[in-house]
Amino acid sequence: MQLPYPVVDLTRNLAERWQRNYIEMTDRPRDVEEGLWRRTQEPQNASESGWTGLGDARRRILHYRYRYAKVPRTSETSVLALVEFYLASSVAYPVEELRRHRGQVDQALEHGGWRRTRDGVFALGGLRCSVTAHEVHPQDRRAGRVLPHGYGCLDVVVTSEDYQPPQATVDLPWDVLRGGMRVKERRGNPSVIEDLEPLKAYVPFQIEIGCGPSVEAGIPPLHRLHEIYRVTDRASHRFVLDPQTDTFLPELLGEPETKMVELVEMFRACFLAEPSPGHLALRQLVEAGALVGPVITNNFDGLAARVGLPECYVRRYDQQVPDVPFLPEARALLVVGSHADRRKVQDRARQRGLPVFFVDPEGFREGDAFVPYLVEGAREGDRICRREAGELLTAFAKDIAAGQL
């Protein structure tokens, strides 16, 4: 398993895209892909975690941070490659389950051909892996957390050779854990509208976009990451919190070349995606003066920026949404394809007296079935248009451009 790991062969146009949209844009580290999940057993999440009583305190933390760069392949060609790898897994299980988990890790290391070095770290090509057991995890001691009797912890950290993560990176998932779990909100009773005709009375407006427009651009939905990292069972919507169903580390350590194809899948898809009709319609709305302010987004694909629109990036693992620049002239907030995680933006808009409009089909296709997926943050007085964003925004932008206000 060698690094740099090639992801995309760069044509001249793609090389220019990398330079323009990933290197020259310095509002955030666009060459980095990062993800973090915390799966815990709590009374509040019993339906997802399987919590039944005080003895249930299983925990699984998974944090990754990958850096990509343009790497020469020949004197005339180059490739976009994964050049820096960091992945940290930490579990807390009852001792028997922990023993089973450790056995799977050891077996995978052997199957994958990892070599134990003198300092106790495992090596495979350009990767290094450390395995550390704890009766009491240092981060639990630091936070004053006490697990039930009979629990133990195991940390597995995989990095690129010679990479030393900053302490802030190491501490990040534990700082997020200390902040408490995300509490679901009760949905209100919004009005359902057929189209965006009522929004014309509130021009100019601001916009918040979720993953809906990205999915329309061909980027996998975020639940694809849940599948790749085995953190949530798609069929049951339950957390993966036991060694029998948690196959992630055996896959990564036992077949790293195979698993790496999946690990870079999301970044590759984002890089290769072209802006959807919905993104192009946003640009038209800005040019018509109907849409003002930056595009408020938790999307890491940068597609709004790629059509020339400024972004206000609000994705935070601690759920503390940063200040959002609501403009004095804005008269409403339009939310497109955003479900649960950024509802604080909507709350702040309501506090300013701005009506909130949603564009969201409130569900998705699974084979031939339509699976409902309601917008969690919708409230009394909000309006929801249950249609796909691309076609609806394109038609709306056309009406605005034609002066049909």
C-alpha positions in Angstrom: 0.0 0.0 0.0 1.9 3.0 -1.3 1.3 6.7 -1.0 0.8 8.9 -2.9 -2.3 7.0 -3.9 -3.6 8.0 -7.3 -7.2 9.2 -7.4 -7.8 11.0 -10.7 -5.6 11.4 -13.8 -5.4 15.1 -14.4 -6.2 16.5 -17.9 -5.3 20.1 -18.5 -8.8 21.2 -17.6 -8.9 19.2 -14.4 -5.4 20.4 -13.4 -6.7 24.0 -13.9 -9.8 23.1 -11.8 -7.6 21.8 -9.0 -5.5 25.0 -9.0 -8.4 27.4 -9.3 -11.0 25.8 -7.0 -8.9 24.0 -4.5 -5.5 25.7 -4.1 -6.3 29.4 -4.8 -9.5 29.4 -2.7 -8.2 29.9 0.8 -11.5 30.3 2.8 -11.0 26.8 4.1 -8.6 23.9 3.4 -10.3 22.5 0.2 -7.6 20.0 -0.4 -8.6 18.2 2.8 -11.4 15.7 3.3 -12.5 15.1 6.9 -15.2 13.1 8.6 -16.1 12.3 12.2 -18.7 10.1 13.8 -19.5 9.4 17.4 -21.8 6.5 18.2 -22.8 6.2 21.8 -25.6 4.5 23.7 -27.8 7.0 25.5 -31.5 6.9 26.7 -32.2 9.7 24.1 -31.0 7.6 21.2 -32.2 4.1 22.3 -34.0 3.4 19.0 -30.8 3.9 17.1 -28.2 2.6 19.6 -30.0 -0.3 21.3 -29.7 1.3 24.8 -31.7 -0.7 27.4 -30.2 0.3 30.7 -27.3 1.8 32.7 -25.0 -1.1 31.7 -25.2 -0.1 28.0 -22.4 2.4 27.4 -20.9 1.1 24.1 -19.1 3.7 22.2 -17.5 4.0 18.8 -15.6 7.0 17.5 -14.3 7.3 14.0 -12.4 10.3 12.7 -10.5 10.6 9.4 -8.6 13.4 7.7 -7.1 13.0 4.3 -5.1 15.5 2.3 -4.9 15.5 -1.5 -2.4 17.1 -3.9 -1.3 17.3 -7.5 1.6 14.8 -8.1 3.7 14.6 -11.2 3.4 11.2 -13.0 5.7 12.0 -15.9 7.4 15.1 -17.2 4.1 16.0 -19.0 1.3 14.3 -16.9 0.1 14.6 -13.3 -2.4 12.9 -11.1 -4.6 14.0 -8.2 -3.4 11.8 -5.3 -4.1 11.1 -1.7 -0.8 12.2 0.0 -1.6 12.3 3.7 -3.7 9.8 5.6 -5.0 9.9 9.1 -7.7 7.7 10.5 -8.4 7.1 14.2 -10.9 4.5 15.6 -11.7 4.2 19.3 -14.2 1.8 20.7 -15.5 1.1 24.2 -17.1 -2.3 24.6 -17.8 -4.9 27.3 -14.7 -7.0 27.7 -15.9 -10.0 25.8 -17.0 -7.9 22.9 -13.7 -6.0 23.0 -11.7 -9.2 23.0 -13.6 -10.2 19.8 -12.9 -6.8 18.3 -9.2 -7.0 19.1 -9.1 -10.5 17.6 -10.5 -9.2 14.3 -8.0 -6.4 14.2 -5.1 -8.8 14.8 -6.3 -11.2 12.2 -6.8 -8.4 9.7 -3.2 -7.1 10.3 -1.9 -10.6 9.7 -4.1 -11.1 6.6 -3.1 -7.7 5.2 0.6 -8.5 5.5 1.4 -5.7 8.1 4.9 -6.0 9.6 5.5 -5.2 13.3 8.4 -2.7 13.7 10.7 -2.4 16.7 8.7 0.3 18.3 5.5 -1.9 18.2 3.9 -0.1 15.3 2.7 -2.1 12.3 3.9 -1.1 8.8 2.6 -1.7 5.3 4.2 0.2 2.5 3.5 3.9 3.2 1.1 3.3 6.1 1.6 2.8 9.8 -0.8 1.4 12.3 -0.8 1.5 16.1 -3.1 -0.6 18.3 -3.5 0.5 22.0 -5.7 -1.0 24.7 -7.0 0.9 27.7 -8.7 -0.2 30.8 -9.5 3.5 31.4 -9.2 5.7 28.3 -7.0 8.8 28.9 -9.6 11.0 27.3 -12.3 9.6 29.6 -10.0 10.4 32.6 -9.4 13.8 31.2 -13.2 14.4 30.9 -14.2 12.7 34.1 -16.2 10.1 32.3 -16.7 6.7 34.0 -17.7 3.6 32.0 -19.6 0.8 33.6 -17.6 -2.0 35.3 -16.4 -4.6 32.8 -15.8 -2.2 29.9 -12.5 -1.6 28.1 -11.3 0.5 25.2 -9.2 -0.1 22.1 -7.7 2.6 19.9 -6.5 1.9 16.3 -4.8 4.7 14.5 -3.7 4.4 10.8 -1.5 7.2 9.3 0.7 7.8 6.4 4.4 7.2 7.1 6.1 10.0 9.2 2.8 11.8 9.7 2.3 13.2 13.2 -1.2 14.6 13.8 -1.4 17.8 15.6 -2.9 17.5 19.1 -5.9 19.5 18.1 -6.7 16.8 15.5 -6.2 14.0 18.1 -8.5 15.8 20.5 -11.2 16.9 18.1 -13.5 13.8 18.3 -13.2 13.8 22.1 -14.0 17.5 22.3 -17.0 16.9 20.2 -18.0 14.0 22.4 -17.8 16.2 25.5 -20.3 18.6 23.9 -23.1 16.0 24.1 -25.2 14.3 21.4 -27.2 16.0 18.9 -30.8 16.2 20.1 -33.5 15.8 17.4 -36.1 18.5 17.2 -39.9 18.0 16.9 -41.1 19.0 13.5 -43.7 21.7 13.4 -46.6 22.1 11.1 -45.4 24.0 8.0 -47.6 24.8 5.0 -47.1 22.9 1.8 -46.9 24.9 -1.4 -47.0 23.8 -5.1 -44.2 26.0 -6.4 -42.1 29.1 -5.4 -44.7 31.6 -6.6 -45.2 32.9 -2.9 -41.4 33.6 -2.6 -41.6 36.3 -5.3 -43.1 38.6 -2.7 -39.9 38.3 -0.7 -37.3 39.2 -3.2 -34.4 39.6 -2.5 -33.8 36.6 -0.3 -30.9 34.6 0.9 -30.3 30.9 0.5 -29.0 27.9 2.5 -28.3 24.7 0.6 -27.8 21.1 1.8 -26.8 18.0 -0.1 -29.9 18.0 -2.4 -28.3 20.0 -5.3 -25.1 18.0 -4.8 -27.0 14.7 -5.3 -28.6 16.1 -8.4 -25.0 16.8 -9.6 -24.2 13.1 -9.2 -22.4 13.2 -5.9 -23.4 10.3 -3.6 -25.6 11.2 -0.7 -24.0 11.4 2.7 -25.4 8.0 3.8 -22.9 6.6 1.3 -20.2 7.5 3.8 -22.2 5.8 6.5 -22.0 2.6 4.4 -18.3 3.0 3.6 -17.2 3.5 7.2 -19.9 1.0 8.5 -21.2 3.5 11.1 -25.0 3.1 10.5 -26.9 0.1 9.2 -28.8 1.5 6.2 -31.7 -1.0 6.4 -32.5 -0.6 10.1 -31.1 3.0 10.6 -29.4 1.6 13.8 -25.8 2.5 14.9 -23.1 -0.1 14.2 -21.9 -0.7 17.7 -20.7 -4.3 17.9 -17.8 -6.3 16.5 -20.1 -8.7 14.5 -21.5 -6.0 12.3 -18.5 -3.5 12.5 -16.4 -4.7 9.6 -14.6 -1.5 8.8 -11.2 -2.1 10.4 -11.0 -5.7 9.1 -11.7 -4.3 5.6 -9.2 -1.5 5.9 -6.4 -3.5 7.5 -7.0 -6.8 5.8 -7.5 -5.4 2.2 -6.2 -1.8 2.2 -5.8 -1.6 -1.6 -9.4 -2.6 -2.1 -10.8 -0.4 0.7 -8.9 2.6 -0.4 -11.0 2.8 -3.6 -14.0 3.4 -1.4 -12.3 5.8 1.0 -11.4 8.3 -1.8 -14.7 7.8 -3.6 -16.5 10.9 -2.2 -13.6 13.3 -2.8 -13.2 12.0 -6.3 -16.9 12.4 -7.0 -16.9 16.0 -5.7 -13.9 16.9 -7.7 -15.2 15.4 -11.0 -18.8 16.6 -10.6 -20.2 19.4 -12.7 -22.5 22.1 -11.2 -26.2 21.0 -11.5 -29.0 23.0 -13.2 -29.9 24.1 -9.6 -26.4 25.6 -9.1 -26.6 27.4 -12.4 -30.0 28.8 -11.5 -28.6 30.2 -8.3 -26.1 32.2 -10.4 -28.9 33.5 -12.6 -30.9 34.5 -9.5 -27.9 36.5 -8.2 -27.4 38.2 -11.6 -31.1 39.1 -11.5 -30.7 40.7 -8.0 -33.2 38.2 -6.5 -30.6 36.3 -4.4 -28.2 38.2 -2.2 -25.4 37.3 0.2 -23.2 34.2 0.2 -24.5 30.7 -0.4 -24.9 29.4 3.2 -23.8 25.7 2.9 -22.5 22.7 4.8 -21.6 21.0 1.5 -17.9 20.3 1.0 -18.1 19.9 -2.8 -17.6 23.6 -3.6 -20.0 23.5 -6.5 -21.6 26.8 -5.6 -18.1 28.4 -5.6 -17.4 26.7 -9.0 -20.2 28.8 -10.6 -18.7 31.9 -9.1 -20.8 32.3 -6.0 -19.3 33.2 -2.5 -19.9 30.5 0.1 -20.5 30.8 3.9 -19.3 27.3 5.0 -21.1 26.3 8.2 -20.1 22.6 8.6 -18.9 22.1 12.1 -18.5 18.9 14.0 -19.4 20.5 17.4 -22.7 21.7 15.9 -21.9 25.3 16.8 -22.9 27.0 13.6 -20.8 30.1 13.1 -22.1 33.6 12.5 -24.1 33.8 9.3 -24.1 37.1 7.4 -27.8 37.9 7.0 -28.0 41.0 4.9 -30.2 43.9 5.9 -32.0 43.9 2.5 -32.8 40.1 2.7 -36.5 39.5 3.1 -36.6 35.7 3.4 -34.5 32.5 3.7 -34.8 29.8 1.1 -33.5 26.4 2.3 -32.8 23.8 -0.5 -32.2 20.2 0.3 -31.1 20.6 4.0 -32.6 18.4 6.6 -31.5 18.3 10.2 -27.9 19.4 10.9 -28.0 23.2 10.1 -31.4 24.1 11.5 -29.8 26.8 13.7 -29.4 28.9 10.5 -33.1 28.7 10.0 -33.7 29.6 13.7 -31.6 32.7 13.3 -33.5 33.8 10.2 -36.8 33.5 12.1 -35.4 35.5 14.9 -34.7 38.3 12.4 -38.4 38.0 11.2 -37.5 36.4 7.9 -40.0 33.8 6.6 -38.4 30.5 5.8 -39.1 28.5 2.6 -38.0 25.0 1.9 -37.5 23.2 -1.3 -37.2 19.5 -0.6 -39.0 16.3 -1.8 -39.1 15.2 1.8 -38.1 11.7 0.8 -36.0 9.6 -1.5 -36.3 6.7 -3.9 -35.1 3.3 -2.7 -35.6 1.0 -5.7 -39.3 1.4 -6.6 -40.3 2.7 -3.2 -40.4 6.3 -2.0 -39.0 6.6 1.6 -40.3 9.6 3.5 -37.6 11.8 5.0 -39.1 14.9 6.6 -37.3 18.2 7.1 -36.7 18.1 10.8 -36.4 21.9 11.4 -39.6 23.0 9.6 -41.9 25.1 11.8 -45.3 26.6 11.9 -45.4 29.4 9.4 -42.7 27.9 7.2 -43.5 26.8 3.7 -42.3 23.7 1.9 -42.3 22.9 -1.8 -41.9 19.2 -2.2 -40.1 19.2 -5.5 -36.6 18.5 -6.8 -34.5 21.6 -6.7 -33.0 21.7 -10.2 -36.1 21.9 -12.3 -37.9 24.1 -9.8 -35.1 26.6 -9.4 -34.4 26.8 -13.1 -38.1 27.7 -13.8 -38.1 30.2 -10.9 -34.9 31.9 -12.2 -36.4 32.1 -15.6 -39.5 33.8 -14.2 -37.4 36.3 -12.2 -35.3 37.1 -15.2 -38.4 37.7 -17.2 -39.6 40.2 -14.6 -42.5 38.1 -13.4 -42.6 39.4 -9.8 
